[in-house]
C-alpha cells in the first residue's frame, strides 16, 4: 500500500511538467540567423540560428507578419528574402512537436548586411516628454529610447505618426548603433518604423498558433502517456529488484 503513493507522485510530477510545457508560450521571442530556405507557396522561411542558439527554426508567415528590408527600412515581401541572407525575427514562443521547430512570425528584419546594424523591435511601456524629444521605455524595462519630436513612417502606409502621438502598447522598429551601459540602457534614434499604432497597453503580438494545434496537442498527449508508462515500468522493475 505504501508504494501506491509513490506511483501517484511520479505520475503527478510527469503531468505537472507536461502541463507546464504545454502552457509555455504566448509571447514573442527574438532570434536571428542565416536563411536556408524560403518557400513562397507554403509561406514559410527556415533559418540556421546564430548567436548562442543552435539548430534551425522554421517560421510560418501570415498576412499579419511585418517584413522589413533592413537597408531601406520599408516593407518588403517574403520573395525578397534570399537564401544565405541574414535576418532578425520576432516570433511566438513555446513547445513544438515539429522538427525543425515552427514558430509564427510577427516581424522580420530582412537582408541584414554584415556591416549593418539590424532594426530592433521595441514595444512601448511608457512615454515621457523631454528636451530632445520623447523618451520611451520598452516593455522589458531594460532600455530607454530617445526619439525626436518628428513624424514616424508607418509600416505599409503612406501616412506618418507624430511622435507626440506615441502611446503605451504601440510597437516600432528602431535602428541605433550605441547603447549606454546603464540600467536601463539608453539609446537614441531617428531611424524608426511603426509596426503597430494600437495603443492602450493591449498586446499587439500574435496569439500562439501552429505549435499548439490540435494535432500537436494530441502528439504531446501521446508522448505524455508514453512517459507515464515508462515511469511505471521503471517503478515496477525496482520493486522486482527489491523483492
C-alpha positions as semicolon CSV with decimal commas, in nm:
position;residue;x (nm);y (nm);z (nm)
1;X;0,000;0,000;0,000
2;X;0,290;0,235;0,071
3;X;0,411;0,201;-0,286
4;X;0,089;0,335;-0,442
5;X;0,151;0,697;-0,334
6;X;0,496;0,676;-0,496
7;X;0,336;0,578;-0,826
8;X;0,081;0,855;-0,799
9;X;0,353;1,104;-0,710
10;X;0,557;1,004;-1,016
11;X;0,255;1,043;-1,241
12;X;0,170;1,379;-1,084
13;X;0,521;1,508;-1,149
14;X;0,506;1,393;-1,511
15;X;0,168;1,557;-1,569
16;X;0,276;1,878;-1,399
17;X;0,588;1,900;-1,611
18;X;0,395;1,818;-1,925
19;X;0,127;2,075;-1,840
20;X;0,389;2,341;-1,782
21;X;0,547;2,263;-2,117
22;X;0,215;2,289;-2,298
23;X;0,124;2,613;-2,122
24;X;0,456;2,781;-2,204
25;X;0,446;3,047;-2,473
26;X;0,210;3,325;-2,572
27;X;0,474;3,599;-2,604
28;X;0,731;3,673;-2,868
29;X;1,092;3,561;-2,871
30;X;1,378;3,710;-3,071
31;X;1,607;3,507;-3,295
32;X;1,850;3,577;-3,575
33;X;2,036;3,367;-3,826
34;X;2,104;3,284;-4,188
35;X;1,819;3,193;-4,421
36;X;1,849;2,840;-4,555
37;X;1,514;2,811;-4,734
38;X;1,225;3,033;-4,844
39;X;0,902;2,866;-4,957
40;X;0,665;3,124;-5,101
41;X;0,395;2,864;-5,167
42;X;0,391;2,724;-4,814
43;X;0,463;3,073;-4,676
44;X;0,749;2,954;-4,459
45;X;1,110;3,050;-4,406
46;X;1,377;2,837;-4,241
47;X;1,685;2,984;-4,077
48;X;2,003;2,846;-3,927
49;X;2,015;3,006;-3,585
50;X;2,309;3,223;-3,484
51;X;2,447;3,356;-3,158
52;X;2,402;3,133;-2,855
53;X;2,123;2,941;-3,024
54;X;2,181;2,627;-3,225
55;X;1,989;2,433;-3,486
56;X;1,726;2,552;-3,729
57;X;1,392;2,725;-3,697
58;X;1,102;2,737;-3,944
59;X;0,886;3,048;-3,940
60;X;0,523;3,045;-4,053
61;X;0,447;3,366;-4,242
62;X;0,097;3,515;-4,248
63;X;-0,068;3,831;-4,375
64;X;-0,006;3,984;-4,033
65;X;0,370;3,926;-4,047
66;X;0,563;4,251;-4,086
67;X;0,861;4,203;-4,322
68;X;1,103;4,496;-4,342
69;X;1,414;4,546;-4,555
70;X;1,691;4,649;-4,318
71;X;1,864;4,893;-4,556
72;X;1,562;5,083;-4,687
73;X;1,356;5,040;-4,368
74;X;1,047;4,978;-4,579
75;X;0,803;4,691;-4,621
76;X;0,909;4,404;-4,845
77;X;0,781;4,060;-4,942
78;X;0,881;3,709;-4,845
79;X;1,002;3,659;-5,203
80;X;1,251;3,944;-5,148
81;X;1,435;3,734;-4,890
82;X;1,705;3,513;-5,038
83;X;1,880;3,206;-4,903
84;X;2,213;3,296;-4,749
85;X;2,099;3,635;-4,620
86;X;2,086;3,730;-4,252
87;X;1,755;3,804;-4,083
88;X;1,634;3,907;-3,739
89;X;1,294;3,772;-3,640
90;X;1,039;3,806;-3,360
91;X;0,804;3,515;-3,320
92;X;0,585;3,317;-3,086
93;X;0,749;3,109;-2,817
94;X;0,656;2,770;-2,674
95;X;0,696;2,400;-2,726
96;X;0,680;2,240;-3,070
97;X;0,649;1,880;-3,192
98;X;0,777;1,977;-3,537
99;X;1,134;1,916;-3,648
100;X;1,264;2,170;-3,714
101;X;1,053;2,372;-3,468
102;X;0,786;2,600;-3,617
103;X;0,701;2,947;-3,489
104;X;0,455;3,209;-3,612
105;X;0,649;3,517;-3,721
106;X;0,534;3,860;-3,607
107;X;0,815;4,072;-3,753
108;X;1,117;4,006;-3,975
109;X;1,406;4,243;-4,044
110;X;1,548;4,104;-4,368
111;X;1,864;4,130;-4,574
112;X;2,091;4,249;-4,293
113;X;2,438;4,315;-4,435
114;X;2,749;4,229;-4,236
115;X;2,833;4,597;-4,184
116;X;2,479;4,698;-4,083
117;X;2,304;4,723;-3,750
118;X;1,969;4,545;-3,763
119;X;1,649;4,718;-3,663
120;X;1,526;4,610;-3,320
121;X;1,170;4,553;-3,207
122;X;1,056;4,797;-2,938
123;X;0,722;4,766;-2,759
124;X;0,643;5,086;-2,571
125;X;0,572;5,059;-2,198
126;X;0,581;5,433;-2,121
127;X;0,636;5,769;-2,292
128;X;0,774;6,089;-2,137
129;X;0,839;6,431;-2,294
130;X;1,193;6,564;-2,272
131;X;1,412;6,844;-2,405
132;X;1,530;6,640;-2,702
133;X;1,203;6,479;-2,796
134;X;1,043;6,182;-2,625
135;X;1,189;5,908;-2,408
136;X;1,036;5,564;-2,445
137;X;1,076;5,270;-2,209
138;X;1,045;4,924;-2,359
139;X;0,815;4,650;-2,229
140;X;1,110;4,453;-2,093
141;X;1,207;4,753;-1,881
142;X;1,574;4,739;-1,980
143;X;1,605;5,016;-2,243
144;X;1,524;5,386;-2,271
145;X;1,498;5,508;-2,629
146;X;1,504;5,881;-2,708
147;X;1,330;5,979;-3,032
148;X;1,296;6,328;-3,188
149;X;0,971;6,520;-3,200
150;X;0,907;6,435;-3,562
151;X;0,684;6,222;-3,785
152;X;0,747;5,848;-3,794
153;X;0,677;5,629;-4,101
154;X;0,414;5,358;-4,056
155;X;0,459;5,009;-4,198
156;X;0,271;4,963;-4,525
157;X;0,119;5,312;-4,518
158;X;0,196;5,649;-4,673
159;X;0,073;5,829;-4,362
160;X;0,306;5,904;-4,073
161;X;0,259;5,922;-3,697
162;X;0,372;6,219;-3,493
163;X;0,600;6,128;-3,205
164;X;0,363;6,322;-2,978
165;X;0,101;6,053;-3,052
166;X;0,314;5,764;-2,925
167;X;0,144;5,565;-2,651
168;X;0,190;5,257;-2,437
169;X;0,127;4,938;-2,632
170;X;0,249;5,064;-2,969
171;X;0,530;4,873;-3,139
172;X;0,808;5,006;-3,360
173;X;1,141;4,912;-3,508
174;X;1,439;5,127;-3,415
175;X;1,785;5,138;-3,567
176;X;2,059;5,254;-3,329
177;X;2,433;5,199;-3,302
178;X;2,520;5,267;-2,940
179;X;2,357;5,171;-2,611
180;X;2,494;5,342;-2,300
181;X;2,597;5,097;-2,030
182;X;2,346;5,177;-1,759
183;X;2,033;5,011;-1,632
184;X;1,806;5,055;-1,807
185;X;2,030;5,105;-2,108
186;X;1,998;5,427;-2,306
187;X;1,993;5,479;-2,682
188;X;1,872;5,737;-2,929
189;X;1,744;5,705;-3,284
190;X;1,568;5,898;-3,558
191;X;1,553;5,587;-3,778
192;X;1,217;5,444;-3,682
193;X;0,930;5,249;-3,836
194;X;0,594;5,198;-3,668
195;X;0,474;4,837;-3,683
196;X;0,159;4,890;-3,479
197;X;-0,024;5,205;-3,379
198;X;-0,265;5,020;-3,148
199;X;-0,246;5,181;-2,805
200;X;-0,394;5,111;-2,464
201;X;-0,143;4,855;-2,344
202;X;-0,308;4,556;-2,515
203;X;-0,072;4,301;-2,661
204;X;-0,012;4,359;-3,031
205;X;0,170;4,030;-3,070
206;X;0,006;3,737;-3,248
207;X;-0,165;3,463;-3,047
208;X;0,006;3,130;-3,001
209;X;-0,075;2,923;-3,311
210;X;0,073;2,633;-3,500
211;X;0,279;2,497;-3,211
212;X;-0,033;2,419;-3,007
213;X;-0,266;2,296;-3,281
214;X;-0,497;2,000;-3,218
215;X;-0,257;1,760;-3,388
216;X;0,033;1,880;-3,181
217;X;-0,164;1,860;-2,858
218;X;-0,259;1,501;-2,949
219;X;0,107;1,425;-3,018
220;X;0,204;1,580;-2,686
221;X;-0,066;1,380;-2,508
222;X;0,059;1,054;-2,658
223;X;0,414;1,144;-2,561
224;X;0,295;1,216;-2,208
225;X;0,124;0,878;-2,186
226;X;0,440;0,709;-2,311
227;X;0,642;0,889;-2,045
228;X;0,394;0,780;-1,777
229;X;0,416;0,421;-1,898
230;X;0,795;0,431;-1,888
231;X;0,783;0,566;-1,532
232;X;0,553;0,282;-1,423
233;X;0,782;0,022;-1,583
234;X;1,080;0,171;-1,402
235;X;0,897;0,161;-1,068
236;X;0,788;-0,199;-1,131
237;X;1,145;-0,302;-1,220
238;X;1,278;-0,151;-0,898
239;X;1,011;-0,333;-0,699
240;X;1,117;-0,664;-0,860
241;X;1,483;-0,594;-0,781
242;X;1,398;-0,525;-0,418
243;X;1,185;-0,839;-0,387
